[in-house]
Amino acid sequence: MTKSVLLALLAMSGAVGVADAQSTPAGAVPSPGGVRAKTPGPSFTGRIIDAASGEGLPGANVIFVDLKRGTATATDGNFRFANLPRGRFTVQIRSLGFNTVTQTVDTGSGQPLEVRLVMAATEIGQVVVTGVSQATELRRSPVPTTVVDRTRLNQTSASNLIDAIAHTPGVTQITTGAAISKPVVRGLGFNRVITLNNGAKQEGQQWGDEHGIEIDEFSVDRAEIIKGPGSLLYGSDAMAGVINFVAPDPVDEGRITGVATASYQTNNRQQGYSFQNAGNLNGFNWLARGTRKVAGAYRNRYDGRVYNSGFNEWDANGHVGVNKSWGYSHLTFSSFNQRVGLTEGARTEDTGRFLKEVPSGDSTRAIPVTDADLRGYGLAVPQQQINHLRLGVDNNLILGENGARVTLQASYQQNLRREYGNVADPAETSLYFQLRTVDYSLRYFLPEQNGWRVTLGGSGLHQQNRNLGVEFLIPAYRVNEGGAFAVAKKTIGALDLSGGLRYDLRRITADALYLDADERPTASTTPGAETKFAGFASTFRNYSGSVGAAYSLSETLTVKGNLARGFRAPNIAELGSNGIHEGTIRYEIGQSNLAAETSLQADAGVSYVSDHVRFSVDAFTNTIDNYIFTRRLLTPAGADSLSADGDGVFRFEQGRARLLGGEVSLDFHPHPLDWLHFENSFSMVRAQQLNRPEAERYLPFIPADRLQSELRASFRRQGKRLTNPYARVQLEHTFAQNRFFSAFDTETATPGYTLINAGLGTDLANAAGQTLFSLFITANNLFDAGYQSHLSRLKYADFNNANGRRGVFNQGRNVSVRLVVPLAFR
């Protein structure tokens, strides 16, 4: 990459700003091309040693998270980085079967690094979190955080990415069949949880019940789940937390690698294929991935195969860039393309067989589905088509040798969401949203002074949404927002302090829309014109802040506390919706005078980690003013209020809410059976509206209490060829949810249920010890329990007279086989 081209890229990114470098895709390494450094970067060397034997440890990964630089140790345990930026940076050393070590090093000191790794009896590694102001050890962060790595994602195979992380304590998901899941963190979801794609905000109509996230599951190396208000760094919408999906670690200098993955799931005949190629030649580095997924109708014991619940997907993503002693500059891209069938749940009265709409003259009629309709991978109307394109620039610039640096990140996103609902004309787009977003962020990391690490920054976005379909649910609108923040961290011996402040301004402008007698857009002066949306402009100003501390009482015992204020501006659906779209099973009405939500959350936690026991308790209380929710409208006579299409009518309203709860985890690894792991967790949320009648006392869509216990056997090597074999069995009990928003027949109670999940797998190595492939076999819902999640939207589909049950049930037994083949081209 030439100097002129790189400078042009930096100028472009500087014009619009960019986001946190350490929260973006890993995979970059040094480059001799690009801008010429003022002084050559130093050579940084070291050796990783097995503490038990004293011998060098080969194949250990040495990662500078903030610099996106990584390498692996040689057969003697030595490693070397060339042309590394000078300064104090966090380095992480990882090796399978050993405890992870994280520490801060001065790359310009000229002193080699020697680290002794201790064999891991428990998973007590010093995990690094990147979705915060800068790379931070998990145990030193006062905000409750969980990291789910690629190995765990493979071992808990699921139909989609959110389902894969939903086993995490404190995390659940709102589902619409097998294809669509939305994350819920400690009882809050939708626009209250920010999803990051390698540190950059993902913008894709996340206000919708049946709108999932647009991220390729195979592109994710790990998921960082930050529980609690993230408004300090990310502004509005991070009131409940942040989920950061992070790409794989950097490829070592001089290597070209690949990964081929294939998977199959028996329940819905889901097939997945993905191929990744990554390389690093003389500092020019890249990563490219292509993915194909296809699934048919899923099944369960009460519904059989669920009509029109399949999906298909094509994805491509990656980056290309250079690394030098001045930092790095990358171009990132992502293209997510998916079609999803939408299950409506209508059935015959006698047999309970699903119905489908077919053309009949000038109208349509409902007929029972055939066996052929339930086989194969075809999709029927209604269905969704989602195309999400993201192009971005990502830069990390080192300012001198004192540790100061600037991260700049910007991206352009286009989210096209089409919903097809006319069986007489399947190509007609009932709803068609075109959402275009430019988001940006700038962060300046000041030199460390007397243990203080200060970050200053700002972020914002410009967003425009157009209606291109024949129906209209929300008005066309524009959003402009900006915010500035300051974060400080201070380490005083065993005490880590952190805090900060942020101020945000968001303005939403919605266009008025008038319809003629044929329900087509027209001028307001047209005779008989009906107002579909009244135009409005709303401005929201607010501040966020947090202060927290983590104190290590000893090497094994840590206590934490955090107090945070967050806010969330109402989204366009809450402010301006007026209509129904396929798959929602309800008509929604917004209110343009809604106020912004504000929250005050207190977190407290304690963790004890020894060689064979890990115990932690995290508790929280969260008070939300102006909490926005939907309630069903009734007629003056108390009957259900219905739209012209016969769907229930719901309106957005506000109240005062209080949520409290937490998570308890106990992992036991008995000595001398260090290969045996007994892991347990319990999570709960209590969510109420204050000063409301009994029927309106509880908030809607709050997950039930959940207990999880897993017994897992993990081994390092069995013979010469089998490495890292494991077997696991998990009991997941979800308690009955009898605390629900019963007013206006909005919600109903949900019985409890127990699922048994199991899995086994291994790596197969050649005679030289190199991995040939990894095999993962997983069985979810092993005994085919029939159940409905309280957060399943299909729970409220039509009543089934054949079995006396309402709605559509969740997925039954599902056996998954996944094969991962690493490739080395150089």
Protein Blocks (a to p, Z undefined) as FASTA:
>chain_A
ZZklmmmmmmmmmmnopadfklmcehiacdfehjddfbdcdddddddddfknopacehia
cddfklopacdddfkopacdehiaedddddddddehiacddddddfknopacdddddddf
bdcbccddfkbmbdcdfklpmbdcddddfklmmmmgcfbfklmmmmpghiacddehjkbc
cddeehiahjlbccdeehiacdehklbmklccdddfklpmbdcddedjfklmnoghilno
ccdddddddddehiacddddddddfklopacddddddddeehiacddddddddddddddf
klopaehiaccddddddddddddfkbpaddddddddddddddehiacfklopacddddeh
jbccdddddfklmgcjbdcddddddddddddddddddehjnopacddddddddddddddf
bfklmmbcfbacdddddddddddddddeehiacdddddddddddddfbfbdfbdcddddd
ddddddddddehjaccdddddddddddddddddddfkopacdfklghiacfbdcdddddd
dddddddddddfbfkbccddddddddddddfklmmggcddehklpacdddfkbccddddd
dddddddddfkbccdddddddddehiacddddddfkopacddfkopacdddddddddddd
ddddddddddfklmbccdddddddddddehiafklmpcghiacdddddddddddfbgcjk
lghiacddddddddddfbdcfeghlaccdddddddddddddddddfkopafbdcddddeh
klopacddfklmklmmccdfknopgcjddddddddddddddddfZZ
